[in-house]
Amino acid sequence: MARPAAEPTAGAGVPYPALLLRATPGRAGVALRLATVCALTAAATVYYGTPEAALTIYIAFFLFKPDRTTSVILPIALTLVITLVIALIFPLAAHVVDAPGWRLLAMGGCSVALLWLGAASKLRPLSPILALIVVYALSLLDRTPSGELATRALFYAWLFVAIPAAISLLVNLASAPAPATLAMAALSERLHEAAAALEAPLPRPGVRLARRGPRGPDPHAPLALAQVEQWPDARTREALGAAAQSVSRLSLLVDALRDEPMLPDAWRRAAAAVLEAMAACFARGQCPYDIEPPAAPAATNARCQALVARFNAVLTAFPGAPPAAPERARAPFFVPDARDNPAYLQYALKTTAAAMGCYVLYVLLDWPGIHTSLITCYIVALPTTAETVEKLSLRIVGCVAGAVAGLAALVWVVPAIDSLGALLLMVFAGAFAGAWIAAGSPRIGYAGFQFAFAFFLCVVQGDGPAFDLTIARDRVLGILLGDAAIWLVFAVLWPVRVGPRIDAAFAALRAQVRRLTTLSPDARQRELGEFEQRLATIGADLELQRFERPAAAASDAWRATCRRSLGAAEKLKPLLFLEQDRHVLQAIGDRLRSGSEAPAQASASMASGRRRRAAALAAVLEQSRVAPR
């Protein structure tokens, strides 16, 4: 339903206790702001006596982003869309309020329509919340037999979103960092990383600098938001855009330089000191200018001298020329394959099947206390089997931890609460803990969301402090039931493998490499971020694939081929973005276009070692085709 604040592959290889405790940049600020929104939302629900206060508080988690611009736009957009959707289902509610069968069909139809619309359009971040609110509001009609009460139930469903959206909007306008500030922090961290790589001991053969790219802070995304916000001034935004391109080029050059054994240690230390000074300047909120590069070393080979000369040239011209504004047509509302790709409808049908199964179960059992199972299905549904299985343990651990914390609060804290302030302080503490986990690495982020959900359901039971262990027990059981229903439908009854998605990503990667071989150096440099993002996405999907059920032996061979191809693409990166020799680039393009081991027309141009290596790497990349079904 939502993605944690950190990026998808951050924190790989770090022990779980370290992921829980380490204070990554911006983590404390996100957790503090989100906890404040949750506490203020709790105060509003208590003051106005709105039902389902725990759900209202929890929705704040899905309206919160690290930057100010998105955190302001998202609540406004969601409030407008939910207003339109509820206005459209008012006539429907009047017809199904006294007809349980038709009400079930209406819930299923609305769920499928909203989930498909979100998966196949720009509404992707909002559709699970919309489906959750609409379906849950319709489910309440069996407890409100009259038309007037049904209207009030739909109004309360609107308040589920409107209250946290309004509070989140105000808090983020007042305290969230501007996108330009986040961009400068990201540039600072990337420069720190490059400096540390230069000073590190020489790597083993074949070991390269671990690029942050999409696995760490990306300065390009917040810079795009800064254009929307129109702050700071245009000159500063242009300088930051140029700096982002230059820092990417510096990191790529460092990647190549650190593999050079003849590069003197004195030059490494001097260059690292320059990069650290630039990072400190960005950390102060300023863009560095007039940088003095370190003196070029004397006794090195020709390749090393060329790399050092280019490294110093980037420093001398820093931040560089402003990037050309891309000519982009307005993106359509629907994704290009909305009509042809059945995956969107399958996702909607599976999520709806799990949710409706939970609804029918607790209605037949006359056990409304486990209605949280219906809510959980929309919160935890993920597109593929691998993602579902991977996140299942995080959901269960987060749910159990949040339930234990909530039950402990009910036993030892709630009986001593005698004021609204004490209740809000307890909500703030639980929200801060959940937000701290969710704002960390995605390896633990889902546990933070489930922790907060279970904690709120235990301690927020009405319009004031309440002590009822039965309610807490039923709600936690409902969460676990919803998790089990999603696992049953997504992983057992209707699995969707991640292999075809990897195939499509490799096809797009090969097409991008072919295109890069025909572009100018500046045009190639502008595509570096997209190239790294695609590599990281493929790597993450290959890691996900191990969570699927064991397949045939051919699947192992396919995975090995994909890993070799991914490694070849990583090794092609310096050739694609640093190489000036057109023959080397032509060797890559010819190999990918030909589909044969060595095109006859290019054999004469294979004299240099770089051309042979480029063609060999392209040949390995060409092998990644068609996952076994």
N, C-alpha and C positions, 0 to 999 in steps of 0.2 A: 504493500500500500504506500509505503514511503521509504525513502532512502535516507540512511543516517547522514549526519553532517559531513563526515569524512568521505574520502574518495574510495572507490570500490576495492582496491588492492592494498591500501595502506596498512602498515603494521605486519606485513608478511614476515614470518620467521621470528617475531618477538614473542616471548612467553606471555601467557594470558595475564598473570599478576602484573607484569609491567604495563600491558595494555590498559589494565584497570586503573593504574595509579599514575602513570606518567602524564605530566601537564603539557600537552602539545599546544602550540600557539593557537590562541583563540578559544580553546576548549572551555576554560573557566568562564569566559565571557558569555559564550553560548548557553552554558548550563545556568548561569546566574540569571540571564534575561528570560530564559524559558521557565525557570522556577518562579520568577516574579509574575509572569503571565498566568501560570497555573494558580498561584495563590490569589491573584486578583480575580480570576475567573471563579474560583471557589467562593470568594466574598460576594460576587454578583449573584451566583446561584442561591446562596444562603439568603441574601437580602430579598430577592424576588421570589424565592420558593419554587424555582423551576424543577421539574422532575429530571431524573437521570443526571444528577449533578456530576457523577464520576465520569460519564461519557463526555459531557460538555467540557470538563477540565482536560480530559485526555486528547480531545481533538486539537488542542493547542499544539501538541507535538507535531502535527502534520501541517501546521501553518507557519512553521518557524524555519528560517534559513539563516546562514551565517551573515549575509550581507543585508544592508538596509533596503535596497531597491526591491529585491525579490520578496523580502519579508513584508513589504508594504503592498506590493501588487497582488500577491497570492491571496491574502484575506479579502481584499476588495473583489477579486475575480470570483472566489468561491461564494461569497455572500450574494453577488449578483446572479450567479448560475443557480444556486440553491433556491433563490427567490423565484426564478423563472420556472424551475422544475416543480416546486411545490404548488405554484399557481396552476400549472398544467394538470397536476394530479388531483386538485380539489374536486372536479366533477367525477373523476374515477372513484374517489373515496366515498362520495355520496351513494354510488351505485353498489359498492361492495361491502358497505359497513355491516349489513345484516345477512350477507351471503358468504359463508366461510369458504366454499369451493371457489367461487369467483375471486375472492380476496387472495387465495393462494395463487391462482393463475395470474392475477394482477401483480403480486409481489415478484413472481418469477419472471414475468414479461418485462417489468420495469428494471429488474436486476440485469437481465441479459442485455437489454437495450443500452443501459447506461454503461455497463462494463465494456461492451463492444465499442460504443461510441468513444469511450476514453482510450481504449487500446489502439484504435485506428485513427486517432485524431490528436489535435493539440490539447485536448482535455485529459491526457494521460495522467498527470499528477492529481487531478481532482476527481476522476470518475469513481474510484473505490469509496471515497468519502460520500459522494453524491448517492451512490447505490446503497451504501450503509444507512444513510439518514432516511432515504425514501422508503426502503424496505422495512426498516425498523418502525418508522411512523405508521406504515400500513399494518404491521403486525400488532400495533397497539389498539387497532380498531376493534379487536375481539373483546377488549376490556372497556370499550366506550360505545355502547349500543345506540346511543342517540346521535343524531346529526350534529347537534351543537357541541357535544363532547368530542366528536370526531374532528370537527373544525379546530377545536382547541388543541387536540393532539397534534395536528399538522402545524399549528402555530408554534407549539413547543419544539417540534422537530426543527423548525426554522431557527429557533433560539439556540438549539444545540450548536449551530455554526455561528450565528450572528454575535453571540456574547464573546466567545474566545477570539473571533475575528476582529471585533472592535478593540478589545483590550490588546491583542497582539499588534494591531496597527499602531496604537498610541505608544506602546512601550518601545517598539522598534523605531518609530520616528524620533523618539527622544534619545535612544541609547545605542542603537545598532551601528556598527562601523560602515562607513561609505565603501562602495566597491573599489574606489581608487586606493583607499587605505589597505584593503585586503590585497590588492594587486602589488603594492609596494612591499608588503610583508612577504608575499610569495616570491617576489624577485630577490629579496634579502635572503630567504631560506635557500633558494637555488644557488645563489652565489656562495653562501656558506658551504653548501654541499660540494660545489666545484673546487673551492679552496681546500677542503678536507681531502678530496680525491687527489689533488696535486701533491699534497704533503704525505699521503699514505705510502707505505712501502710498495715497491713494484709488484704488480699482481702476477700471479701464475700465468703462463701462456694461455690465451683465450679468455681470460677473465677481464671483463670490461667494467667501466663505471656504471653503477646501478642508476640509471636515469630515473629521475622523479616523475617527469611527465605527468600522466594522468594518475600516478600513484601518490602524488603529493600535491601541494598547492599549485594551481594552474593560473598564471597571471592573465591569460587571455580571456578567460570567462568573466572575471570581475571587470576587466577593461571594457568588454562589450556592454556590461551593465552600466558602467560609468558614462558611456555614450547615451544610454537611455536617460540617465539621471541628469546629464549635462553638468556634472560637477566632477572635478574642478574645471578651470577654464580650458578652452580648446587647445591652447598651446601646451599646457601641461599634459593633457590627455594624449596629444600627438607625441610628446616626448616619452611618455610612459609606454605607448605602443611601440615606438622605435626601440626603447630599452628592452622590452619583452623579447623582440626579435633578436637583439644583440646578445642578451643573456642566453637565449637558446643556442645561438651560434657559439658563444664562449663555452657552454657546457659540452657541446659536441666536439669542439677542439680539445678540450680537456680530456674527453674520452679517448681521443686519438693520441694526445701527448703523453698520457700516463703510461701507455704501452711502449714508449720509446726508452730503451735502456741507456742510451747515450746522453739523455737530457741531464745536465748537471743538477745536483741537489740544490746548489745555491740559487739557480734560476727558478727551480720549483718553489722554494721558500719565498723568493721575492715576488713571484707571480701570485702565490697564495695570499701574501700580505696585501697586494693590490686588490684582489677580489674581496678580502675581508673588509678592507676600508670602504669599498663600494657597498657591500652588504650593510655595514653600519650606517652609511648615508641613507640608504633606503629605509632602514629601521627607524631612522629619525623623521621619516616622512618627506625626504628630499631626494631629488634625482641627481646623481653625481655627474659633473661635467669636468672637462679639462683634466683628464686622467693621464698621468705619466706612466707609460708602460715600462716594465723592467728591461734592462739592457739585454740584447740578444746574446746568447752563449756563442762561444767561438768554435770549439772542437765538437762538432756534431755532423751527422750525415746530411745529405741534401734534403731528404724528406723531412727530417726534424727541423731544419732551418726554415723550410717552407711553411711548416705548421706554426712555428714560433712567429714568423713574419706575419702570418694571417691573424694570429692571436693578438699580437701587438697592434695590428692595424684596426681591429675591432675596438680595442681599448682607446686608441687615439681618436677614433671617430665617434666614440660613445656619447650620447645614446644612439646615434645613427640617424638615417633619414626616416622621416615618418612613413609608415606603411601606406601603400596605396589603398584607397577605399575600394573594397570589392564591389563589383556590380552584381548584385544579387536580386533576383526576382522575389517578390513576396511569396513566402512559403504557403502552400495551400492548407486549408483547414484539415483535410484528411491526408493521411500518409499515401504515398503513391500506390501501394499494393493493398489498399483497404478493401477493394472488391474481390481481389484474387487470392489473398492469403487467408487460409482457413484458420490460422493460429489464433487470430483475434476472437473469432466466434467460439473456438474451442475453449479458450481461457474464460470467456464469459459464461459459457454453458457449465463448465466444471465448477467454477466458483459458486454459481447459482445453485447447482445440484447439491453441493456440500452445505450451503446455507439453508436451503429449503429442507434438506434432510434433518438438520438440527431443529428447525422450526417445527416440523411435523412431529418430531420425537418429543420435544418438551410440551407440545400441546396435547398429544395423546397421553403422555404420562401425567398431565396436569401438574407440571413442575415448572412454573414460570421463573423460579429462582435461577435456573440455568440458561436463561435467555442470552447470557453473554456468549454462548456458543455461536449464536447467529452473528453477533457483532464480530467475534474473533475470525470467522471465515473471511470477511471482507478485509480485515486488517492484515492477515498473514498470507493470503493467496499470492503465489508466485508463478511465473509462466511455465517453468520447466520442472521436470522431476528432480534433476540434480540440485537446483536451487531449493526446492521444497525439502529434500532430505538434508541438505547442508544446514539450512536454517532451523530445522526441527529441534535439534539439541539446544540451540540458543534460545528458542522460544520456551522450551520446557524449563531450562535452567532459570531464565528470567522470570517466568511465571511463578516457579516455586520460591525463588528468592523474594520476589515482590509479595507473594502471599505470606511467607514467614515474617517479613518485615511488617506487613499490614496487620497480621494477627497479633504479633508482639505489641504493636501500637494499641490495638484494641484492648489487650489484657492489661498493659501497664501504663499506657499514656492517656487513652481516652477517658477512663474513669476519673482522672485528675483534671480534665479540661472543664473549665467553668466560664470560658469567654470565647468570643469569636476569634480574637487575636491568637489564642493558643491553638485553635483548630487550623487557622491559616498557616501558622508556623510549622505545624506538623505536615500539612500539604506541601509547603515550600521545601521542607527537608526531603520528603519522598520524591518530589519532582526534580530536585537538584541531583539526587543520586541517580535517577533514571536518565536525566538529561546528560549527566557527566559520562555515563556509559555510552549512551546513544551518540554523543558527539565525538567519541573516540574512533578507533579502528572499526570498520564494518565486520571484522572478525568477531567483535563482541557487541556491535551496535544494536542488532535486533534484540539482544537480551535486555538492553536498556529500555526499549519500547515496551516489551512485555513486562518488565519489572514495574514500570510506572503504571501500566494498565491494571495489573493485579493489585498493586498497592492502593490505587484510587478506589477500585471496586470494594476493597476491604474497609477502608477508613471513612469513605464518603458515602453514607447510606441515606441521606436525606438533607433537610435544610438546617442541620445543626449537628453537634456531636451525638453519635449514636453508638450503642454497644450491643451488637447482635452477631454472635459467632455463626449462627445458622445462615444469615444472609451472606457473610463472607465465605463460608464453606461452599454454598451453592454457586456463587459467582466464580470462584476459582475452579470448581468442577466444570462449569460451563466453558471456561477458557480452555481447559485441557480437552474437553469434548470437541470444541471447534478445531483445535490443533489436530486431533485424531481424525476428524472428518476430512480436513484438507489433505492430510497424508494419505488417507484411504483412496480418495478420488484422484489426486494428482500423481501419486507414486505407485499405486497398485492397479486401480481400475482403468485409468486412462492416462498412462505415462506419456510424456512428450520429451523426447531426447534432445540433448543440446548439440548433437553432431551436425544436423543440418544448418544450425546457426553458425557453427565454426566453418563449415564449407562455404557459406555465403560470405563470411568475413574474409576468408582466404581469397576468394574470387575478387572481392573488392580490393584487397591488398595487391594482388597481381595486376589488376587494372591500374591502380594508382602508381605502382612502380613503372609500368610501361609508359604512363603519361609523364612521370617525372623525368624519364630519360630524354624527353623531347623539349623540356622547358629550359629557360635561362636560369642561371644560378640564383638570382633574386626570387624568381617565381618558385623555384624549388624550395628555397628557404621558408617561404610563406606556408608551405604545406608540411613543415616539420612537425608541428603540434598534432595535426590530424594523423600523420603517419604513426607517431608514438602512441596516440590514443588507440589506434586500431591494433597495434601490437599488444598493448596492455589488455585490451578487451579479449583478444584471442587467447592470451595467456591465462586470463581469469577463467574463460570458458573451458579451457583444457583442464584447469584445476577442478572446476565444477564436475567435469565428466566422470571423475573417479568416484563420485557419489552415486552414480547410476548402478543398476544391477550388473554383475559380470556378464559380458557378452561373449561372442565367439572369439576364437584366437585371432581371426582377421581384424577384430577391433583393436587388439593390442598392437598389431602391425600398423594399423591406421594411426593410432595415437603416437607411436614412435615416429612415423613419417611427419605428422603434424609438428611434433616438437623439433625435429630436425629442420623443417621448413621455417619454423618460427625463429630458430637460432640463425638460420641463413639470412632471414630478413633483418635481424638485429645487426648482423655483420655487414649487411649491404648498406646500412644507414650512413656510415661515413662516406662510402663511395657515392651514394645518391646526393648527399647534401654538402660534401666538401670537394668532390672530384671536379677538376677543371678540364680534364682530357675528354673530349667528345667521343673518342674511340672507345674508351672504357664504358661510358654510358651507352654507346651504341651496342656494345657487346651484350650488355644486360638486356636492353630492349629487344635485340634480335633473338636472344635465347628464349625470352618469354613469348615472343610472337611466333616463333617457329614451332615450338613444342617438340623439337628433336634435340639430340645431344649436342650437336654443333652444326649450325647452318653452313653450308658450303661457301656461300658468298662472304661469310665473316671469317673463314678459317685463316685467310691471309693477314687479318688484323689481330691475330692472337699472339703477336710476338712478345709483348710485354707481360711481366708477371701479373700486374694489376688487371689486365684485360682477361687473362686466363682465370684468375681468381674470381673476378666479377661474373664471368660466364658460368663458372662452376657453382657459385652461390645462387645465381638465377636458376640454374638447373635443379638445385635442391628445392627451391621455392616452388618451382613448377610442379613438383611431385604431389603436393598436398591437394588431393581431389577426392571428393565423394566419401563421406563417412559410411561405414556399414550400417545398414538399417536393422 
